[in-house]
Amino acid sequence: MTGPLDGVRVVDLTAMLAGPYATMFLADLGADVVKVEPPSGDLSRRAGPFRDGDDPAGLAGYFQSVNRGKRSVVLDLKSDAGQRHFRELARNADVVVENYSAGVMERLGLSYETLQADNPRLIYAALRGFGDPRTGVSPYSTWPAFDVVAQAMGGFLGITGTADGAPVKSGPGIGDLFPGVLLALGILSALHHRSRTGVGQFVDVAMYDAVLSLCERIVYQHSYTGAIPAPQGNSHPLFCPFDILPTADGHIALAANDAQWAIVCDAMGRPDLATDARFATNHQRKIHSAELLGALNDWLSQLTTEEVVALLGGKVPIGPVNSVADIYADPHIAARHMLVEVEQPGSQRPVTIAGQPIKFSDTPASVGTRAPILGEHDITDILTSWGPAPPHGDGR
C-alpha cells in the first residue's frame, strides 16, 4: 500500500528544522523527496545527539528524525554544473521547497520565475523568518530568524511563563515546527489547485506570521477588550478549571465545563462545591478561581497522579504530565504506532523516532526508511526513476 502522495516528486533544498519538518510530512505521506545538500551537508547532520558506540557514519538524532524517508544528492549550486543539474531536477519535479533567506535563489539564477518558466506546473514553496517579498514586503525581510525569534516576535513569549516571572519559550521548537506544518498544508493546497488547472504557483510561509496565527487568542482578546494578554502560568484566561495542578507525586492537566465540574466535585467528596453559587458557571468559577483552585490543590495534594487519573479518567478531560519515559510505556503510543524504529547506519541496533500522527484508512502514511547518508543517491538514477516530465498541461 502506498501513501496518498504517491507519485509526487519533491526537490527539497531545506535545512535545519522548519523546512525539513514540512518535507518530512510529504515523505511520510508517500511523496518522493530528494534532499539537495551542499558538499558540507545540512548543518543538522552535525547537531547531535549521537549514540555512544555507534559508527561515526551514523546519523545524528536531529537529522534522522526529520529527514527520514528522503533521498540525498549533493550539488554545489554556486557551480554551473550544480545549477544545471538542479534545474533538471526542478524541470521534472512537482514541488521545490527552500528555506534560504530572501534573494539567495535569485542570486543563484534559480528563482521561482526561472524555474517556473522551465516547468509551469511547478509548485515553489518557501519558508522564511519574515516571508517573501512576492507576497508582502516586510521591513524585516532580510533578517535571519530562528525558532526563538519567531516565538518572541509572533506573540508566544508574550503569553507564556509565570505571572510574576520572565517569558518562557516552548519546549519543542514551535517557531519552526508550526510554520513547517503550514507550509506542508500550503503545498497540498497548491497541488489540489494544480489538479484542476494544470498550473503551479508560488507558496510561502513566514515564521512570524505562523506563530501569530498560533497565538490567535491574543488578537481577538485585544480587539474585544483592549487587553494586552500577559503570561499567567498554567491557568487559562477564559476557562476554569483549565490548569496544570500538582499531585502528591507529580502533576496533572485538568479541565472541566459546567456539567463536568459536578463530576469533579463528586470525586472530591465535596458536593457542596457543585451547588455553591460562586462555582455554578464557568464565568463565576473564573471570577472565584483562587478559592476553587485552593480547594482542588488541597484535595490533589493527598493523592498520587495515578489515583487521580483512576478517579476521573474517562469522565472529565484529565491527563498526567508525562515524561518521555512515561510516553514510551503508554499503551496508547503503541496502539497508534507513534514510536518507530529505523536503521542506524554502522550499527546493528535501530534508533527510535516519533511516528506520523496523520492516519488514513486506505492510503496509510508511514515512516518509510531512515534518513539518507550525505550524497547517498545518484542524480542520474533519480531522474531515470522519475521518467520524463509530464506535459505542462497535465494536471497531475
C-alpha positions in Angstrom: 0.0 0.0 0.0 1.2 3.5 -0.8 0.6 6.8 0.8 -1.8 9.5 -0.5 1.1 11.5 -2.1 2.5 8.5 -4.0 3.9 9.8 -7.3 4.5 13.4 -6.2 8.1 14.5 -6.8 9.7 16.9 -4.3 13.0 18.7 -4.6 14.0 19.7 -1.0 16.6 22.4 -0.5 15.7 23.0 3.1 18.0 22.7 6.1 17.8 22.5 9.9 14.2 22.1 11.3 11.4 24.2 9.8 11.7 23.3 6.2 12.8 19.6 6.7 9.8 19.1 9.0 7.5 20.3 6.2 9.1 17.9 3.7 9.2 15.1 6.3 5.4 15.2 6.3 5.4 15.0 2.5 7.7 12.0 2.6 5.7 10.2 5.2 2.6 10.8 3.1 4.3 9.0 0.2 6.0 11.7 -1.9 9.4 11.0 -3.3 11.5 13.7 -1.6 15.0 14.3 -2.9 17.1 16.3 -0.4 19.6 18.5 -2.3 22.6 19.3 0.0 25.8 21.3 -0.4 29.0 19.4 -0.2 29.2 20.1 3.5 25.7 18.7 4.1 22.8 20.0 6.2 24.1 21.6 9.4 21.8 19.4 11.4 23.8 16.3 10.4 26.4 17.5 13.0 23.9 18.8 15.6 23.7 15.5 17.5 22.8 13.7 19.6 25.0 10.7 18.8 24.7 7.4 20.4 27.7 6.0 22.3 29.4 3.2 20.5 27.8 3.9 17.1 29.9 4.1 14.0 31.0 7.7 13.1 29.0 7.3 9.9 25.8 7.1 12.0 23.1 9.8 11.7 22.5 12.5 14.3 19.2 12.2 16.1 18.2 15.7 15.0 18.8 14.9 11.3 17.4 11.3 11.5 14.1 12.4 13.0 13.0 15.0 10.3 14.8 13.6 7.2 13.5 10.1 7.3 12.2 8.7 4.1 14.2 11.1 1.8 16.9 10.6 -0.7 20.1 12.8 -0.7 22.1 14.2 -3.5 25.0 16.6 -3.3 25.0 19.7 -5.6 27.1 22.8 -5.4 24.5 25.4 -6.5 27.3 28.0 -6.9 28.7 26.0 -9.8 27.5 25.8 -13.4 27.2 22.0 -13.2 25.3 22.2 -9.9 22.8 24.7 -11.2 22.3 22.7 -14.4 21.6 19.5 -12.5 19.3 21.4 -10.1 17.3 22.9 -13.0 16.9 19.4 -14.5 15.5 18.1 -11.2 13.1 21.1 -10.9 12.0 20.6 -14.6 10.8 17.1 -13.7 9.5 17.8 -10.2 6.1 18.7 -8.9 7.4 20.7 -5.9 10.5 22.7 -5.0 10.9 23.7 -1.3 13.6 26.0 0.1 14.2 28.0 3.3 17.0 30.3 2.3 17.0 33.9 3.1 15.1 36.1 0.6 17.1 36.8 -2.5 19.5 33.8 -2.3 17.9 31.8 -5.0 17.6 34.9 -7.2 21.3 35.5 -6.9 22.0 31.9 -7.9 19.8 32.3 -11.0 17.4 29.7 -9.7 14.4 32.0 -8.8 10.8 30.9 -8.8 10.3 32.7 -12.1 13.3 31.0 -13.7 12.2 27.5 -12.6 8.5 28.2 -13.4 9.5 29.2 -17.0 11.1 25.7 -17.3 8.1 24.0 -15.7 4.8 25.9 -15.5 3.4 23.0 -13.4 5.9 23.6 -10.6 4.9 24.5 -7.1 7.6 26.5 -5.5 7.4 26.7 -1.7 9.5 29.0 0.5 9.7 29.2 4.3 11.5 32.3 5.7 11.5 34.2 9.0 9.5 37.1 7.7 8.1 35.9 4.4 8.9 36.5 0.8 8.7 40.0 -0.9 6.4 38.5 -3.6 3.6 38.1 -1.1 4.2 41.2 1.1 7.4 43.2 1.7 8.3 43.1 5.4 10.7 45.6 6.9 12.4 42.6 8.3 12.6 40.6 5.0 16.4 40.4 5.0 16.7 39.4 8.7 17.7 35.9 9.6 15.4 34.1 12.1 15.4 31.0 14.2 12.7 29.4 16.3 13.1 31.6 19.4 12.9 34.8 17.3 9.6 33.7 15.8 8.3 32.7 19.3 9.3 36.2 20.6 8.0 38.3 17.8 4.9 36.3 17.0 3.4 36.7 20.5 4.1 33.3 22.0 6.6 34.5 24.6 4.3 37.4 25.5 1.8 35.0 27.0 3.9 32.0 28.1 5.6 32.0 31.5 4.7 32.5 35.1 2.6 35.6 36.1 5.5 37.1 38.1 8.4 35.8 36.0 10.3 36.1 32.8 9.0 34.8 29.4 9.5 31.0 28.9 10.0 29.5 25.4 8.2 26.3 24.5 10.0 23.0 24.9 9.5 22.0 21.3 10.6 24.4 18.6 7.1 25.6 17.7 8.6 28.7 15.9 10.0 26.2 13.4 7.6 23.3 13.6 4.2 25.1 13.2 5.5 27.1 10.1 6.6 23.7 8.7 3.2 22.2 9.1 1.6 25.3 7.5 4.0 25.1 4.6 3.1 21.4 4.0 -0.6 22.4 4.1 0.1 25.2 1.6 1.9 22.7 -0.8 -1.0 20.3 -0.6 -3.5 23.1 -1.4 -1.4 24.2 -4.4 -1.3 20.6 -5.6 -5.1 20.4 -5.4 -5.3 23.7 -7.4 -3.0 22.3 -10.0 -5.0 19.2 -10.3 -7.9 21.4 -11.6 -5.9 23.9 -13.6 -2.6 22.2 -14.6 -0.7 25.3 -13.3 1.7 25.6 -10.4 2.2 28.6 -8.2 4.4 30.2 -5.5 3.6 29.4 -1.9 5.3 30.9 1.1 5.0 31.0 4.9 6.7 33.5 7.3 7.7 32.1 10.7 6.5 35.3 12.3 3.1 35.0 10.7 2.7 31.4 11.6 3.4 31.9 15.3 0.9 34.8 15.3 -1.7 32.5 13.8 -0.9 30.0 16.5 -1.5 32.8 19.1 -4.8 33.8 17.6 -6.4 34.3 21.0 -4.3 37.4 21.8 -5.6 39.1 18.7 -9.3 38.8 19.4 -8.8 39.5 23.1 -7.1 42.8 22.3 -9.8 43.7 19.7 -12.7 42.8 22.0 -11.4 44.1 25.4 -8.3 46.3 24.7 -6.4 43.9 27.0 -2.7 43.1 26.4 -2.6 39.4 27.4 0.4 38.5 29.6 1.9 35.3 30.9 -0.3 33.8 33.7 1.3 30.4 34.4 -0.7 27.3 33.8 -4.2 28.7 34.0 -6.5 29.8 31.2 -7.7 33.4 30.7 -11.2 32.4 30.0 -11.9 28.9 31.5 -11.7 27.4 35.0 -10.7 24.8 35.9 -8.3 24.6 33.0 -4.9 24.1 34.7 -1.8 22.1 35.3 -2.0 21.1 39.0 0.3 19.4 41.4 -0.5 16.0 42.9 1.3 14.2 45.7 3.9 12.8 43.3 3.7 14.8 40.0 1.3 17.0 38.0 -1.9 16.5 36.1 -3.8 18.5 33.5 -7.4 19.1 34.5 -10.2 20.9 32.7 -14.0 20.8 33.2 -17.1 22.5 31.8 -20.2 23.2 33.8 -21.5 19.6 33.7 -18.1 18.1 34.3 -17.5 20.3 37.3 -20.1 18.4 39.2 -18.3 15.1 38.5 -15.0 16.6 39.8 -16.8 17.7 43.0 -18.3 14.2 43.5 -14.9 12.6 43.2 -13.5 15.1 45.7 -16.3 14.3 48.1 -17.4 17.9 48.0 -20.9 18.1 46.7 -21.3 21.5 48.3 -18.9 22.9 45.7 -21.2 21.8 42.9 -24.1 23.8 44.3 -22.1 26.8 45.5 -23.2 29.8 43.5 -19.6 31.0 43.3 -18.8 27.9 41.1 -22.1 27.3 39.3 -20.9 28.5 35.9 -17.6 28.9 34.2 -17.9 32.7 34.4 -18.4 32.5 38.2 -15.6 29.9 38.6 -13.2 32.2 36.7 -14.1 35.1 39.0 -13.5 33.0 42.1 -10.7 30.9 40.7 -8.4 31.4 43.6 -10.9 29.8 46.0 -11.7 27.0 43.6 -8.0 26.2 42.9 -7.3 26.2 46.6 -9.9 23.5 47.2 -8.6 21.5 44.3 -5.0 21.8 45.4 -5.9 20.7 49.0 -7.6 17.5 47.5 -4.9 16.7 44.9 -2.1 17.0 47.4 -3.3 13.9 49.2 -3.4 11.7 46.0 -0.9 10.4 43.6 -1.2 11.2 39.9 -2.2 7.6 39.2 -5.0 7.7 41.8 -6.4 11.0 40.4 -6.4 9.6 36.9 -8.1 6.4 38.1 -10.9 8.5 39.7 -11.5 10.9 36.8 -10.1 9.4 33.7 -12.7 9.0 31.0 -15.2 11.2 32.9 -13.6 14.7 32.6 -10.7 16.0 30.5 -7.7 14.9 32.5 -4.2 13.5 31.9 -0.9 13.0 33.6 2.1 15.3 32.8 4.1 12.6 31.1 7.9 12.3 30.8 9.3 10.7 27.7 9.8 7.5 29.7 6.0 7.6 30.5 5.3 8.1 26.8 7.4 5.1 25.9 5.4 2.9 28.3 1.9 4.2 27.4 -0.2 1.6 25.5 -1.8 4.4 23.5 1.5 5.2 21.9 2.0 1.5 20.9 -1.6 1.3 19.6 -1.1 4.4 17.4 2.4 3.5 16.2 3.8 6.7 17.4 7.3 5.3 18.2 9.0 4.0 15.1 12.4 2.1 14.9 14.6 2.9 11.9 18.0 1.7 10.8 21.1 3.5 12.1 23.9 3.2 9.6 27.0 1.5 11.1 25.1 -0.2 13.9 23.1 -3.4 14.4 20.8 -1.5 16.8 17.9 0.6 15.4 17.1 4.0 16.8 13.6 5.3 17.7 12.0 8.4 16.3 8.5 9.9 16.5 5.9 8.4 14.2 3.4 10.0 11.8 0.3 11.3 13.5 -1.9 11.6 10.4 -3.8 8.4 9.8 -5.6 7.2 6.7 -8.0 4.3 6.2 -6.9 3.4 2.6 -3.6 5.1 1.9 -1.7 4.9 5.2 1.1 7.3 5.9 4.3 5.8 7.4 7.9 6.4 8.3 9.3 4.6 5.3 13.1 4.5 5.7 15.9 6.0 7.8 17.3 9.4 6.8 19.9 9.3 4.0 23.6 9.5 4.3 25.0 12.6 2.7 25.0 12.1 -1.1 23.8 8.6 -0.8 21.8 8.7 -4.0 22.8 9.5 -7.6 21.0 12.2 -9.5 21.0 10.2 -12.8 19.3 7.3 -11.0 16.7 9.7 -9.6 15.9 11.3 -12.9 15.7 7.9 -14.5 13.3 6.7 -11.8 11.1 9.8 -12.3 11.0 9.3 -16.1 10.1 12.2 -18.4 8.3 15.1 -17.0 4.5 15.1 -17.7 3.2 17.5 -20.3 2.8 21.0 -18.9 -0.9 20.9 -19.4 -1.2 17.7 -17.3 -3.0 18.4 -14.0 -1.3 15.5 -12.2 
